[in-house]
Amino acid sequence: MYTDWNSILSTKRNVAAVSNFAEGSTTGKEFLSSFANTSGSGTVRTLLRERGVTGARVLAKRALSRR
């Protein structure tokens, strides 16, 4: 599955949410709720569903380091 990290990391608010999730400050449910009613909500929901919380954290760390 391809995750469009450009759409997820499009705003400072979203970057902060991904950063908090990657470092373990927020849970998967809190991470998902921070993207509610945004254009990236479907992508985040699919990411958590297919990879799980642990896998999504790993991918979030990689996306932030490569940004």
N, C-alpha and C positions, 0 to 999 in steps of 0.2 A: 504494500500500500504506500502511496506517495502522500506525504504530509506537506502541505503548502505552508511552510514556516513564514514566508513573507507576509501572508495575510494574517497569520497569528501574531507576528511581531510588528504589526503595522503602526501601533501607537505606543507612547511611553507607558500608558496605563497597562496595556497588554504585556509589554516587556517586563514591567514590575511584577505582574501576576505570574508570568512564566518563571521569572527569576526566583520568586518566593517558593513556587512549586518545586523547582529544580533543587533548591537547597534544603527542602524538607520542611519549610515553615508552614506550608498549607497542605491540606489533604487533597485527595483526588476530587472529592465532592466540592470542596471550596474552590478548587481550581476550575472545575466545570461551571460552577455558579458565577464565577467572575467573568465568564464569557457568555452568560445568558443574554439573549436578545441582541447578539452582535453577528457580524458576517462570519466570524470564525467559530461560532458555536458548534456547527456540524462537524467541522474538522477536529475540534478538540474532543467532542463526544466520540467520534469514530476512533481517534487515537487511543483514548482510554479504554474503549470497548475491545479493540483488537490487541493492544499491547499490555494492558493492565497498568496499574499505577507505577510499579517499579520500572517497567520498560519505557513508559512515557517519561519518567523522570530522567532516565539515561538519555533519551532522545532530546529532551529539553535542554539538558546540560550541553550536549553536542551542538545543538542549534545556537545556543547563546555564545558558545566559545568560537564558533565559526562566523558569527555575525559581524 
